[in-house]
Amino acid sequence: MQTLDWAVLICTLIFIVLYGIWKNKNPKNINEYLKAGNQSRWWTVGLSVMATQASAITFLSTPGQAFNDGMGFIQFYFGLPFAMVIICLFFIPIYHRLKIYTAYEFLENRFDKRVRTLTASLFLMQRGLAAGITIYAPAIILSVVLNWDLRITALVVGSLVILYTLVGGTRAVNMTQKLQMFIIFSGMFLAFYFIITNFPNQISFLDALSIAGKAEKLNFLDFSINLKNRYTFWSGITGGLFLSLSYFGTDQSQVQRYLSGRSIRESQMGLIMNGFLKVPMQFFILFTGVMVFVFYQFESAPLNFNPKAILTVKESKQLEEFSKLEIENLETQKQIRNLLLNNGSSKEIDALRKKESKQRDIARYIISKSDPKQETNDKDYIFISFILSHLPVGLIGLLIAVILSASMSSTASELNALAATSTIDLYKRNYRNKTEKTYLKASKIFTFLWGLMAILFACFGNLFENLIQLINIIGSIFYGTILGIFLVGIFNSSVKGKAIFWAAIISEILVISLFTWDKIGFLWLNLIGALATVFLSLFLQNILFSESED
């Protein structure tokens, strides 16, 4: 990185933090701190909802996912627009009518304290882990760029987020997220423009599409019925629907965004905005990853995109073996490039791509042989490697700022939600006779503590196949059960607290068991968890608890 890149990066981050503090109007009570005084307009709600979901993981992992596996991941979001409509019709009116701070307050109104506490605890477990991952993702970037220790990097990134979230609460989070989304969209569009304008002169955009299509990177629809396939049309429209319903309808990090709306209508319009824009946004990010793949068909790519892995193997006894493989791989890439530029046969190109893929697999084996603890999976390094190697000065700093801005926006929402749930559902619920000042102080303390825990988790985190998949897997283990509780609470008045409580516990055990079995794609866990909770609660209520009262 050059001086200009550092200037762009540092100025952007400082401006975001100072803007968040400046927009803080010194919240005087718990309502202003956790719900922004219910003054947010629909576009603020919509952008805040989008920014909460669009973490650094989105901009690190999603292009790498598309680079390796193509556009199929977009199917994950097919159920999202339908989920937005359902939440607008059924969830939001209830939340606003009850004037609640958290989604889990509704559960005590509907069931009992025990169900509320269980559901809030499930949320705290999964979102607490996710907060650590959203800090860990940009820490990877800075540790690569600056050659810093990963733990120091996580501490720096996490501290910046804690600063303005602790001071300004929900209002600061919402305001900074609008600014962050502007930075994010600007940076990504500039990066995309650079990619498509830097193909060889004889390669047009249509040619790039053709190359991507022949490499099977544009296959974004899979209608196969295979429960083990992670991303199919059916898993997206069903499991994705249930995951989106749970995430946007019951996850406090999202619920808190639209609970700050001025009215039911403002909150609904904000979610509908997200429903319209989220799928195109993810499509664009994935498509950018596909274009990076095409770009590297005409530029030499590293044998492994993780620079630390490369450094490790080159300082080991496997140096000679790896260097020989690098030469072979560069020759293979050259042959592919020549065939593409000279209209070579698809059969020859496909054969060479398979050879190149095998060489990369061998490289991962050599890296693991040189250091078994070294991370060989490089999906999450592809986009950042491209940024550092090929983007012009100034744009590098902006793109890193984009990724860090996304991380800060998502992490801030998570800390804000974790603090709200801890304060309202655990502390205030059990200590009712405290002053507003005490609850406000408790919210800030919980914000700090959860931020500290997220930093600690990030310090000991590790890559898991792909970060975007990891965070969705964690969500899928818990979201189905949580959603099932809410579905029963909203749509079935006959089920009481005892039945839903035990149904949720049994359902969660079932979901965890199926996950460890590893025979079912994780998206299906959302559907299974929700349906298991619903039907088990009906069974338990009618068979075991029909004569009892909670």
N, C-alpha and C positions, 0 to 999 in steps of 0.2 A: 504493500500500500504506500502511495505517495503522500506528500504533505497535504495536497488538496483533498484526498480521500479522508484523511484523518480529520481535517477541518470540517468537512461535510458531516461525517459521522458524529463527532463530538458536539458540534453546534446543534444538530438535530436532536440528540438525546437530551442535552441541557435545556433546549427550548421546550421539549415535551414535559420534562419534570417541572420547570419553572411555570409553564402554562397551567399545569395541573394544580400547583400551589396557588397561583394567582387567581384562578377561577374559583378556588375554595372561598366560600363566604363565611368561614368560621362557624361551622354547624354548632348550634347551641343545644340541640336535643337529639334524641335517638332517631326521630323521624327525619330530620334534615340529614343526619349522618348516613342512615341506611336506605332512605327512600328519596333523597334529594328534595325533600319537601313536596313531593308529588308535583313537580313543575316541569318535567321533561316533555318536549314535543315529540310528535310521532317520528320525525326524521332522526332525532337524537336517539330515540328508543331503537329504531331500525338499525342505525349504524353501530350503536353500542352492542346490540345482539350479534351482528355480523362480526364485529371486532373481537367479541368474547370467544367466538368459535374459531376465528382465523388466527391461530397462534403461530409462533415461529415454526412449529412443527409443520404447519400447512405449507410454508414457503421453503422449508428445508427438505421435507420428506416427499411431498406430493410430486414435484418435478422428477425426483429420483425414482419414485414409484412408476411414473409414466415412462421414463427413460428405459427402465428394465422390462416393465410388463404392459406398457401401452395404456390406453384410455379406459380400460375396464373398470378402474376404481370409481369412475363417475357413477356407476350403478348404485354405489353405496348411498347416494343422495336422492335417488328417485322417489323415495317415500316422503322426503322432507316437505314439499309443498302441500301435500295432503294433510300432514301433521299440523302445519300452520293453521289451516282452516279449522280443524277439529279443536285446537287449543283456543282459537279466537271465539268459537261458538260456545264452548263448554267450560274451559278452565278459567280464562280471564274474567268473565262476569262473576264467577264465584269468589275469586281472590279479591277483586275490587269491592264486592258487596260486603265481605267480611272485614275489610280494612286491615288485612294481616301484613306482617313484616316478612314472613317466610311461608313457603308453600306448606310446610309441615305443621303450622298452626291449624290449618284446615283439618288435618287428620285428628287432632284432639277434639275439635268441634264435632266431627263426624263419628269418631270411634272413641278413643280414650288416650290418656297420657302415655300408656305403654306403647301403643302403635306409633304415636308421634315420635317418641324417643328412639324407637327401633329404626324408623325410616330416616330420621335426622342423622343417626349414627352411621347408617349405611352410606348416606351422602358424604358425611365427613371422611369416611374411610377412602372411598374412591376418588373424591375430589381432592383430598389431601395428597394422595399419590400423584394425581394428574398435575397439581400445582408444581410439584417437584420436577416432573418431566418437562413442563413448559419453561422452567428455568434452565434445566439441563440442556435443552435443545440449543439455545443461543450460546450457552457456555461452550459447547462444542466448537461453534464458529470462532469465538474469540480465542479459544485455546489454540486453534489452528492458525489463525491470523497473527496473533501476538506471540505464539509459542509460550503462553502462560500455563501454569498449572491449572487443571480443570477446576479444582476446588476454589482457588482464588477467583477464577473467572465467575463461577456460580455465585460467590459471595458478592462480587461487585454488581452483577446484573440484578440479583435479588434485592440488594440494598436500595438500588435506584427505584424499583417498583414499590418497595415498602414505604419509602419516603413520602411520595405524594398520595398514596392510598391511605396511609396512616393519618395524614394531615387533613385531607379533603373528603374522605369517604366516597359515597356513591356519586355525588355531584362531580368531584374531581375525576373519578373514573370515567363517567359519561362524557365529560368535556374533552378529556385527553383522547378518548377513543375516536371522536370525530376527527380530530387532527391526525391521529395515527392512521385512520383509514384513507385520508387524502394522501398521506405520504406513501402508504402501501400501494395504492392504485397507480400513482404517478411512477413509482419506481418499477413496478412490474410491466407497465406498458412501455416504458423506455427500454427495459431489458428485452422485451419481445421484439420491439422495433429493431434493436441492434442485431439480434439473431438473424431475422429474416432479410436484413439488408447486407449481411456479411456472408451470405452463401456465395460460391463461385459465380462469376458473371453469367455463365451459361446455364446456371440452375435457377429457374424461376420459382415462385411460391407454389405454383401448381406442380412443378417437378418435385419440390420438397414434399408435398402431400402424397405424390405418387410413391416416392421412396419410403415414406413412413407407412403407407398402406401396404406395400409389398413386404415390408418387415413386420407386418401384423401389429403395428403400434396404434392403428386407428380403429381397431375392433372394440367398440365400447358397448356392444350388446351381446350378452350370452344368455340364451334361452334354455340352456341345458338344465335338467333337474337332477342335480347332484348336491346333496347336503354338505359335502366336504368342500366344494368350491366356495371360496370366500365371497367372490363378487359375481353374482348373476343378476339378471333382471328380476327374478323371483325373490332372491334374498334381499335385494334393494327395496323392492316395492312392499315387502312384508316385514322382514327383520329391520330394514332401514326405516320403515314407517314407525315401528314400535320404538326403535332407538331414538328417533327424532321426537316422538311424542314424550318419551321419558326425559330426554335431555332438555327440550324447550318447555315442556309442561310441568316438570317436577324437580329439575335441577336448579337449586337456588342461585347458581351463578348466572343462569338465564332468567329465571323468574324475577330476580331482583332488578334486572334491567327494565322490564316492563311494569313492574310494580311502582316504578318511579314516574310513570306516565301521568299526565294531568287528568285523564279520564279513561274510561273503558275504550272509547273510540280511538283515542291517541295510541293506547297500547296495542289495540288490534291492528291499526294501520301500520304501526312499526313492525309487527310480526309478518304481516302480509308483504311488506317491502322486503323483508328477509327472504320470504318464500319465493318472490319473483327474481331476486338477484343472486341468491346463494348458489344455485345449480350452475348458472352461467359463469359465475366467478370461479367455481371449482373446475369447470370445464376449461376455462382460459388458463388456469394454473397448470393443469394436466397437459394441455396442448402446448404450453411453453416448454414443458419437459420433453415432449415429443420432438419439438423443434430443436432442442438442445441435442437430442439423439441424432437428428439429421445433420446438424452442424458438425458433429464429431465424425460423421462419415467422410468429411472433407478436411478435417484437422486431426492431427495425431492426439490420441487420448492416452492418459496414463493407464498402465496395466491394472492398477488399483487406485481409486480416487481418494483413499485415505492417506494423506501424506505421512502421517506418523507410522502407518503400517509399512510404507515404502522405506522410510528411514530405518525402521527396526530390522527389516530383512537385509538391508545393505550394510548394516553393521554386524551381521551374523555370519556364520559359516556357510549359509545358503546364498551368499552374494553371487558367486559365479553361476550357480544354477539359475538364479533369478535374472541376472543380467542377460544370459543366453536366451531366456524366455522373452525378455523385453525386446530383444532384437528380432526374434521370430514374430512377435506380436505386431511390431511396427511394420514389418514386411507384409503381414496379413492385412493390416489396415490400408497399406499402400495399394495392394492388389484390389481390395474392395473399392477404394477411391478411383482407381483407374478404370475399373469396369463400369462404375456409375457415370463417370465423365464421358465414357466412350460407348454408352448404350450396350454394355455387356449383358449376357443372358441372365435371366432371373435365377436359373438353376445354379450357375457358377457363383453368383452373389450369395445365394442362400447357403451354399456349401461352405463358402469362406466365412460367413457370419457364424455358422455353427462351429467352425474351427476356432474363430476368435473367441467365442463364448467358452469353449473348452479351455483355451489358454488362460482365460481369466479365472476359471475354476482351479486350474493348476496353480496359478499365482496365489490364490487364497490358501491352498494347501501348503505351499512353500512358506507363506507368512506364518501360518499357525505352527509349522514345524520349527521355525526360527524362534517363535515366542508364543506358546499356547495361550497366553493371556491377552495377546494382541487381537483387537477387533478386526476381522477380515471382511465383514459386511460393509460395503461402501456406498449403499444406496443414499444415505443421508449426507454424503459428502459430494455427490455429483454436482449439484447446483452451485454450491459454494465454491467448488473447485473451478467450475466454468466461470463464475463471477471473477475470481481472483486472477485467472489466467488470460481471460479474453476481453473483458469489458474495459472501456477506456477510463482514464484517470478521472476522478470525480463521480462517475457513475458507480464505481466499485464501492465508494463510501456510502452513496445513497442506497444501494441494494443491501448492504450490511445494515444500514439504518432501518430499512424496510423490515428485515427479519427481526431485528431487535425491537422495533416498534410493535410488531405483531406479538412478540413474546410479552412485552410489557403490558399491552392492552389485555391480553388473555389472563395473564397472571394476576393483574390488578383486580379483575372481575372475580377471579377465584378466591383471592384473599378476602375481598369485600364480602363475598357470599359465605365463606367459611366463618368469618367473624360474626356475621349476622346470625347464622344458624347456631353457633356456639353461645352467643349472647342471649338470643330470644328463646331458643328451644331447649337449652340446657340451663344456663345461668338464671335468666329472668323467670323461667318456668318454675324453678325451685326456690328462688329468692324473690318473692313478689313485692316485698315492702321496701324496696330500695328507691332512691330518688332517680330522676331522669339523668342527673349529672353522673350518678354512679354507673348507670347503664351505658352512658356515652363513654365513660372512662373504660368500662369493661370491653366495649366494642373495639376501642383502640388497642387495648392490651392484647385481645385475641387476634387482631390484625397483625400485630408484631410477632406474636408467638407462632401463628400459622406461617407467616413469612419466614421465620427462622427455621421451622420444621421443613418447609419446602426447600430451603437452601441446603439443609443437611441431607435431605433425600437426593437432591441434585448432585451433591458432592460424592455420593456413593452409587450413583446411577450407572447404567451401562446400556449400550445399544441392544435392542431386541428386534432383530430382523429389520424393522423399519419403525421409526418413532411414531408416525401417523397411525400405523396399525396397532402399536402398543397402547396408545392412549384410547383407541376405540375398543380394544380388547378389554382393558380395565373397566371401561364404561359398560360394556356388554355383560360383564359378570354380575353387575349390580343393578343396572337400569331396568331390566325386565321385571324383577321382583318389585322394585319401587313403583314402576308404572302400574303393575297389577293392583297394588294397594290403592292407588289413586283412582283407577278405573272402577273398582268396587265401590269406593267412597262416593264417587260422582253418580254412577249409573245404577247401583243396586242398594236400596235402603234396607233390605232385609238382613244383610250380613252385619254382625256386631263385632266388637273389638276383639274378643277372645278368638273367634274363628279366623279373622284376617291376620291376627298376630301369629298364630301357629302355622297358618297357610304360608305366610311370608318366610318363616324360618325353614320350613320343609322345602319350599320352592328354591330358596337360596342354596341349600345343601345340594339339591338336584342340579342346579346350574353349575355350581363349582365341580361337581362330579362329572358332568358332561364335558366341561372344559378340560379337565385333567385326562379324560378318556381320549380326547383329541380326534374324534371321528366326525365332528360336526363343525362347519364354518361358524366363526364367532358371531356373525350377524344373527344367525338363527337362535342364539341364546336369548336375545331380547324377546323374541316371539314366545319361546318356550317358557321363559321366566314369568312373563306377563300372564299367559294363559294358564300356567300351572297355579299361580297365585289366585287367579279368579275362580277356577273350577274347584280347587282345593278348599277355598273359603266357603263356597256354596255347599260342598259336601260336608265339611266340618260343622257348618251352621245347622244344616238340616238333619244330620245324623247324630253328632256328638253333643252339640251345644244348644239344641232346639228348646230344651226345657230350662236352660240356665240363663242368667242375666249377668252382664258384665259389671 
